[in-house]
């Protein structure tokens, strides 16, 4: 019964957000997506998956050395969280001096984020802006309240991401 209830909730969320948020021509809109697979080539990332969206991840916004050897990430576009923010993203420093970007979603997407993070607990997610994977993270807890942080920003990357989010 619990699984059936979760499926019904996921279908309702999908019908209310994902269908209306997908851009035409296969473009992936700004959002938070489940990572299906990662590979060194688009074909490797797509392997065994039924036509997923495959995006580039070069790590240039994080403290990653991946910029020289980008990877390709297959993401699930059937259930995702649109990145429609409320207010201005907040750039702060953590205890080690690394930048953190605090983001709050608009009210109508807070529940979607909670259900998405619950459905993908323990899994990997990708933050996508302008058709590219900005960061990838493991979901370690259910996110409630619609607020989250993008961590491990490199140099001025948090400020660049803040600008990208404010453009939308």
N, C-alpha and C positions, 0 to 999 in steps of 0.2 A: 504494500500500500504506500509506504514511504517513497519508494522508487517511482511509483506511478504519480504521486503528488509532485515530486521533483521534476519529472518529465513534463507534466502539465504546466508547471511554473516556467520551465525553460521554453516551452513552445509559446506561451503567452508573451514572455519577454522577447523571444525571437520575432514574433509577429509584430510586436509594437515598435521594436527598435532596429533590429538588424536589417530587415527588408527595406524599411524606409530610409536607412542610413547608407546603404550600399550605393556608390556612385555608378553611373552608367559606364559602359565599355570596360568593365572588369577592374576599374581603378579602386584601390583599397583606400577608404576614407580614414581620417585621423582617428585613432582609437587604440584600445588595448585588446590584443588578440592572443589566443592560445597558440603556442608553438607546436606544430606537428612533428617537424623534423628539421635538422640543419645539415648542410652539406657543403662541400668545396665547389660544387657546380650546381646550376639550377636543376639538372637532371637527378643528381644525387639527393637533393632536398625533396624533390617531387616523388622519388622512388616509392612505389607501393601506395601512393595516395591518389585519390580520385580528384584530379585537377585542382589542387589547392593553389592559392595565390602564393607566389614565390617572390620574396623581396631580398634586397641586398642588405647585409649588415657589415659595416666596416669598423665600428667601434670608435669612430672619431669624436663622439661626444662623451666618451667615458675614459677612464684611465687605462684603457686596453691598448695593447700593442698590435691589435688586429688590423689596423689601418692598411698595412702593407699587404696583408693576405685576407681580403674580405671573404665572408662566407655567404651562403644563400640560405634563407629561412622560409620554410613552408608554414603558412599560418592558416588557421581555421576562420573563414569569413562567415560561417553560419551562425555564430553566437559570439558577439564581441561587445565591448563597451565603447560607445562613441566618446571622443574627447571633446566634450562641450563644457567649457569651464565657466565657473562663476568667480568674478573678481579677478584680481591680478595675481599670477603665480608669485610666490614668495621665495627669494633666494637667501639662504642662510649658510653658515659654516657649521660643520660638526666639530666634535672635540679634537679631531686630528687636522682640522683646517681644510677639509674637503668640502666642496660646495654641495648643497642639497637644494632641490627645487620642490617646494610645497605646492600642490595643485588641489583645488576643490572643484568638484563637478557640480553642474547645475542640479537643482533639486530632482528633476525628473530622471536623472541617471544614477542617483545615489543607490537606489535599490538594485539597479542593474549591475553595478559594480560589486555590491555585496553578494548577489547570486552568482555572478561570474567568478569571483574569487573563491566562493564556496565550492563551485563546480570544478574548479581547477586547482584546488588546494594540493600542494606538493608538486604541481606541474610547472612548466615554464611558460612565461608570457612575453610578448613583445609589445613595446610601446612604439606605435607607428605615427609618424608625422610626414606629410608631403610625400607619401609613397615609399618611405624608407624606414627601416627599423632603426630606432634611435637608441634604445637600450633593451636588454633582455634581463629578466629576473625570475627567480623561483618564488612561487606563491607560498609563503610561510605561515600565513594566517588569513582568516576571513577579514576583508576590509569593510568596516562599517562607517557610516557617516559621510561617505563620499569624498574623503580626503586621503591623499597619499603623497609620497615623496619619490622623486626621481633621484637616485643616489649615484655616487661615483662620477659626478660630472667632472670633466677634465678641463683645466685652465678656465677659459671663459665660456665653456659649453653650456652651463646652466643659464647664463645670460642670453646666449643665442637661442636656446630652447624656450626661454621665457618670451623672447620676441616672437618666435614662431607661433607660440600658443596665443599670444595677444593679437596676432594678425587674423585669426580665425573668427 
